[in-house]
């Protein structure tokens, strides 16, 4: 793909090579040299960065490689109209086009963003097909894919940036309002709701905050969540919120949003990160049913597992063939002051038990190795060490002298490996 723009051939002595093929002369850039120990000389690594202008051999038509190796060169200020590929990849576009027609998305988007509806849908298709959203690569996608813009016009990355930066926030709010208004609120549905967070280094953005980043790199992040109708297999709404807010706190705001969209006859399928007493009571007050996973190590769950342990793990009538696990349902109160019984679905998986036991034992070995390393040294250890080990320090120097595994704690955790529970 070559831009219809002329630039000077880079002045890189010894790194620019031209090669003629048929009627065209191509410009190569040597970006690296790799030594071959067998041949005992350096092998140049080259990439095509453009095609020589037939009218002026000091100029060339650049391609995307040129933009990659010479990002400082201003190309967009010249005529950057891009020609189309002689072969278009239409498979994904046909599927996405049918979805757009089925849900009337073009008219819905047109009412909100106006004449740029085609570009908006193209960017959505580009994000789905390419599995990323870097605006500078959109022209590459548009070069060999059908488009929803009038006459399948290809816009530059500068136009994409301008379009997205000038789109007001009310557009997304209006879209979600209209989209959810078209749902059948009389139908009983289950909404699957989950969130994640993403690191961000974009600068001064209000919702970017330090929190519990899942990447573990300690960078500021933002949270993003999606509610999905599992009954009809369509997304309903999304939320973005500051990175410091945890899942437990956000759930009640989401429930209010679902109520404002008119969802009354619904239940929620939730990850264990949303489990807490206040959230359960809040869903009760809203009249919403729920299916929520609970960590097996929670005290009341571990007690329930202990009471029922051995009553279902090898009983073939309790075997769930589709998942190759054993399960049992019991009724109990979730909290001491709970107003009604809940259903606790207890499960046991031998494969999960093996994986969790191996993981715990490996972690204990690593901890033991680290403790040995710091014997007779002053050290500050994480709380997890005090959970699994009895630690003895010198009263005067505060150096680590000795340690002993808490066998009762480890025995209890090993006995819970392979068990998990879902509460409804």
C-alpha positions in Angstrom: 0.0 0.0 0.0 1.6 3.3 -1.1 0.3 6.7 -0.1 -0.3 9.2 -2.9 2.2 11.6 -1.3 5.8 12.4 -2.4 8.6 12.6 0.2 12.3 13.0 0.0 14.4 9.8 0.0 15.9 9.7 3.5 19.5 10.8 3.7 20.8 7.7 5.5 24.2 6.9 4.1 24.8 3.2 3.6 21.2 2.3 4.7 19.2 3.2 1.6 19.2 0.7 -1.3 17.1 0.8 -4.5 16.1 -2.2 -6.5 14.3 -2.3 -9.8 11.5 -4.8 -10.4 9.7 -4.7 -13.7 8.7 -1.0 -14.3 9.1 0.1 -10.7 12.1 1.0 -8.5 11.6 0.2 -4.9 13.4 1.8 -2.0 14.8 -0.4 0.9 15.8 0.7 4.3 18.4 -1.3 6.2 17.1 -1.3 9.8 19.5 -3.9 11.3 22.5 -6.2 10.7 22.8 -9.7 12.2 26.1 -11.5 12.4 26.1 -15.1 11.0 28.6 -17.1 12.9 28.6 -19.8 10.1 29.2 -17.5 7.2 31.2 -15.1 9.4 29.8 -11.9 8.1 26.9 -9.5 8.9 23.6 -10.1 7.1 21.6 -6.9 6.5 17.9 -6.8 7.4 16.0 -4.6 5.0 12.4 -3.4 4.6 10.7 -1.8 1.6 9.8 1.8 2.6 8.6 3.2 -0.7 8.6 3.3 -4.4 10.7 5.8 -6.5 8.9 8.5 -8.3 9.3 8.1 -12.1 9.4 11.8 -12.6 11.9 12.8 -9.8 14.4 10.2 -8.6 15.0 12.2 -5.4 11.4 11.6 -4.3 9.4 8.5 -3.5 5.9 7.3 -2.6 6.1 6.1 1.0 4.3 3.0 2.5 3.4 2.2 6.1 7.0 1.0 6.8 8.3 4.5 6.0 5.9 5.9 8.7 7.2 3.3 11.1 10.9 4.0 10.6 10.7 7.7 9.9 7.8 8.9 12.2 9.1 12.5 12.3 8.6 13.0 8.6 5.3 14.9 8.0 3.4 13.0 5.3 -0.2 13.9 6.2 0.2 17.5 5.2 0.5 16.4 1.5 -2.2 14.7 -0.5 -2.7 11.3 1.4 -5.5 9.9 -0.6 -5.1 6.1 -0.6 -5.9 3.7 -3.4 -7.9 0.6 -2.8 -6.6 -3.0 -2.9 -7.6 -5.0 -6.0 -8.8 -7.7 -3.5 -11.1 -7.0 -0.6 -11.5 -9.2 2.4 -15.3 -9.3 2.7 -16.0 -12.3 5.1 -16.1 -10.4 8.4 -17.7 -7.4 6.8 -20.6 -9.5 5.5 -21.3 -10.8 9.0 -21.0 -7.4 10.7 -23.2 -5.8 8.0 -25.9 -8.4 8.6 -25.8 -7.7 12.4 -26.1 -3.9 11.7 -29.1 -4.5 9.5 -30.7 -6.8 12.0 -30.6 -4.3 14.8 -31.1 -1.2 12.7 -27.8 0.2 13.9 -27.0 2.4 10.9 -30.2 4.5 11.5 -29.6 4.6 15.2 -26.0 5.8 14.9 -27.0 8.3 12.1 -29.5 9.9 14.5 -26.7 10.5 17.0 -23.5 11.2 15.1 -25.0 12.4 11.8 -23.1 12.0 8.5 -20.1 10.3 10.1 -22.2 7.2 11.0 -20.4 5.1 8.3 -17.0 6.0 9.7 -18.2 5.2 13.2 -19.4 1.7 12.1 -16.1 1.2 10.2 -14.1 2.0 13.3 -16.2 -0.5 15.3 -15.7 -3.2 12.6 -12.0 -2.4 12.5 -11.7 -2.9 16.3 -13.5 -6.2 16.1 -11.6 -7.6 13.1 -8.2 -6.3 14.0 -8.6 -6.8 17.7 -7.0 -3.5 18.5 -8.0 0.2 18.3 -4.8 2.0 17.2 -6.1 4.8 15.0 -2.9 5.1 12.9 -3.5 1.6 11.5 -7.0 2.2 10.4 -6.0 3.2 6.8 -4.3 -0.2 6.4 -7.5 -1.9 7.4 -9.6 0.3 5.1 -7.3 -0.4 2.2 -8.3 -4.0 1.8 -11.8 -4.2 3.6 -15.2 -3.1 2.4 -16.5 0.0 4.3 -19.8 1.5 5.4 -18.8 5.1 4.4 -20.4 6.6 1.3 -18.6 5.3 -1.8 -16.4 3.3 0.6 -14.3 6.4 1.2 -11.1 5.8 3.2 -10.3 8.4 5.8 -6.9 9.2 7.1 -5.7 8.5 10.7 -5.8 12.3 11.3 -9.5 12.3 10.4 -10.1 9.4 12.7 -8.4 11.2 15.6 -10.3 14.4 15.0 -13.6 12.5 14.8 -13.1 10.6 18.0 -11.7 13.6 20.0 -14.7 15.8 19.0 -17.4 13.3 19.8 -19.3 14.6 22.9 -19.9 12.2 25.9 -23.7 12.5 25.5 -23.5 10.5 22.3 -22.7 7.2 24.2 -25.3 8.0 26.8 -28.0 8.6 24.2 -27.0 5.4 22.3 -27.3 3.3 25.5 -30.7 4.9 26.3 -32.1 4.2 22.8 -30.5 0.7 22.7 -32.0 -0.4 26.0 -35.4 1.1 25.2 -35.7 -1.4 22.3 -35.3 -4.4 24.7 -38.4 -6.4 25.8 -38.5 -5.5 29.5 -41.4 -7.9 30.1 -39.2 -10.9 29.4 -37.4 -12.7 32.2 -33.7 -12.5 31.5 -30.4 -13.1 33.2 -27.7 -10.4 32.9 -24.1 -11.4 33.1 -22.0 -8.6 34.6 -18.3 -8.4 34.9 -15.5 -5.8 34.8 -11.8 -5.5 34.3 -9.2 -2.7 34.4 -6.6 -1.4 32.0 -3.4 0.4 32.6 -3.2 3.9 31.1 -0.4 6.2 30.5 -2.4 8.8 28.5 -1.8 11.6 31.0 -4.2 13.8 32.8 -7.5 11.9 32.4 -10.0 12.3 35.3 -10.9 8.6 35.8 -7.3 7.4 35.7 -6.4 6.5 39.2 -4.1 4.1 41.2 -6.0 1.0 42.3 -5.9 -2.8 42.2 -4.4 -3.1 38.7 -4.7 -6.6 37.3 -1.5 -6.3 35.4 0.4 -6.0 38.7 2.7 -3.2 37.3 1.4 -0.6 39.7 0.3 1.8 37.0 -2.7 4.1 37.2 -5.8 2.4 35.5 -9.4 2.7 34.7 -12.2 0.2 35.1 -14.5 -1.0 32.4 -17.5 -3.2 32.9 -20.1 -4.8 30.6 -23.7 -6.1 31.2 -24.7 -8.9 28.9 -28.1 -10.5 28.3 -27.3 -14.2 28.4 -30.8 -15.1 27.5 -30.8 -13.4 24.1 -27.0 -13.2 23.7 -26.8 -9.4 23.3 -24.8 -6.8 25.2 -27.0 -4.3 27.1 -24.8 -1.5 28.5 -21.3 -0.7 29.7 -19.7 1.5 32.3 -16.3 3.1 32.8 -15.3 4.3 36.2 -12.1 5.3 38.1 -9.4 2.7 38.7 -9.5 3.1 42.5 -13.1 1.8 42.8 -13.4 -1.9 43.6 -16.0 -4.2 42.1 -17.9 -4.6 45.3 -18.5 -0.8 45.5 -19.6 -0.5 41.9 -22.3 -3.2 41.8 -25.0 -1.1 43.5 -24.5 1.7 40.9 -24.9 -0.8 38.1 -28.1 -2.1 39.7 -29.5 1.4 39.7 -28.6 1.8 36.1 -30.3 -1.5 35.2 -33.4 -0.3 37.0 -33.4 3.0 35.2 -33.3 1.2 31.9 -36.5 -0.5 32.9 -35.2 -4.0 33.7 -37.4 -5.5 36.4 -37.8 -9.2 35.7 -34.1 -10.1 35.7 -31.4 -11.9 37.6 -27.7 -11.3 37.7 -24.8 -13.7 37.1 -21.8 -12.2 39.0 -18.2 -13.0 39.6 -17.0 -13.7 43.2 -15.4 -10.2 43.3 -18.9 -8.7 43.8 -19.7 -10.9 46.8 -20.5 -9.0 50.0 -23.4 -8.7 52.5 -24.5 -5.2 51.4 -24.7 -6.2 47.7 -26.8 -9.3 48.5 -29.2 -7.3 50.5 -29.3 -4.6 47.9 -30.3 -7.1 45.2 -33.0 -8.4 47.5 -34.4 -4.9 47.9 -34.4 -4.5 44.1 -36.2 -7.8 43.7 -33.4 -9.2 41.6 -32.4 -12.8 41.6 -28.7 -13.7 41.5 -26.2 -16.3 40.8 -22.8 -15.5 42.4 -19.7 -17.5 42.9 -18.1 -17.6 46.4 -14.5 -18.4 47.3 -14.3 -21.8 49.1 -11.9 -20.3 51.7 -14.6 -18.0 53.1 -15.4 -19.1 56.6 -19.1 -19.9 56.3 -18.5 -21.7 52.9 -15.7 -23.8 54.4 -17.9 -24.7 57.3 -20.7 -25.7 54.9 -18.2 -27.8 52.9 -16.9 -29.4 56.0 -20.5 -30.4 57.0 -21.2 -32.0 53.7 -17.7 -33.3 52.8 -17.8 -37.0 51.9 -21.5 -37.0 51.1 -21.3 -36.3 47.3 -17.7 -36.4 45.9 -17.9 -40.0 44.8 -21.7 -40.4 44.6 -22.4 -41.0 40.9 -25.9 -39.6 41.3 -24.2 -36.3 42.0 -21.9 -36.4 38.9 -22.4 -33.5 36.4 -21.2 -35.1 33.2 -20.9 -32.0 31.1 -18.3 -30.6 33.4 -16.9 -33.8 35.0 -17.4 -32.5 38.5 -19.6 -33.6 41.5 -22.1 -31.3 43.0 -24.7 -31.0 45.8 -27.3 -28.3 46.7 -28.1 -27.4 50.3 -30.2 -24.7 51.9 -28.8 -22.4 54.5 -28.7 -18.8 55.7 -26.0 -16.7 54.1 -25.6 -14.5 57.2 -26.7 -14.8 60.8 -29.3 -12.0 60.3 -30.3 -13.2 56.8 -34.1 -13.1 56.3 -34.4 -16.2 54.1 -32.6 -19.3 53.1 -30.3 -19.3 50.1 -29.3 -22.2 47.9 -25.7 -23.2 48.2 -24.5 -25.3 45.2 -21.3 -27.1 46.4 -18.9 -28.6 43.8 -15.8 -30.7 43.8 -13.4 -31.2 41.0 -10.5 -33.6 41.2 -8.6 -31.8 38.4 -9.0 -28.5 40.3 -8.0 -30.1 43.5 -4.7 -31.3 41.9 -4.0 -27.9 40.4 -4.7 -26.0 43.7 -2.8 -28.4 45.9 0.2 -28.2 43.5 0.0 -24.4 43.5 -0.2 -24.2 47.3 2.7 -26.6 47.9 4.9 -24.8 45.3 4.1 -21.5 46.9 5.1 -22.9 50.4 8.4 -24.2 49.0 9.2 -20.8 47.5 8.4 -19.1 50.8 10.6 -21.6 52.7 13.5 -21.0 50.3 13.1 -17.2 50.8 13.0 -17.6 54.6 16.2 -19.6 54.5 17.8 -16.9 52.4 17.0 -14.3 55.1 17.9 -16.4 58.1 19.7 -14.2 60.7 18.9 -11.1 58.7 16.5 -8.2 59.4 13.7 -8.4 57.0 10.0 -7.3 56.6 7.8 -10.0 55.2 4.3 -9.9 53.6 1.3 -11.0 55.7 1.0 -14.2 53.8 4.2 -15.5 55.5 2.7 -14.9 58.9 -0.4 -16.8 57.8 1.4 -19.9 56.8 4.5 -19.8 59.2 5.2 -19.1 62.8 8.1 -16.6 62.6 10.7 -16.2 65.4 12.8 -13.0 65.5 15.7 -11.9 67.7 14.3 -9.4 70.2 17.3 -7.1 70.0 18.4 -7.2 66.3 14.9 -8.1 64.9 16.7 -10.6 62.7 14.8 -13.7 61.5 16.0 -16.6 63.6 13.6 -19.5 62.9 10.3 -20.5 61.5 7.8 -23.3 61.6 4.9 -24.1 59.3 1.4 -23.6 60.7 0.4 -27.2 60.0 -3.3 -26.7 61.1 -3.7 -23.8 58.6 -2.1 -25.6 55.8 -4.0 -28.8 56.5 -7.3 -26.9 56.4 -6.5 -25.2 53.1 -5.3 -28.4 51.5 -8.6 -30.0 52.5 -10.5 -27.3 50.7 -8.6 -27.6 47.5 -10.9 -28.6 44.6 -14.1 -27.2 46.2 -16.0 -24.1 45.1 -19.6 -22.9 45.6 -22.2 -20.9 43.8 -25.0 -19.2 45.7 -28.4 -18.4 44.3 
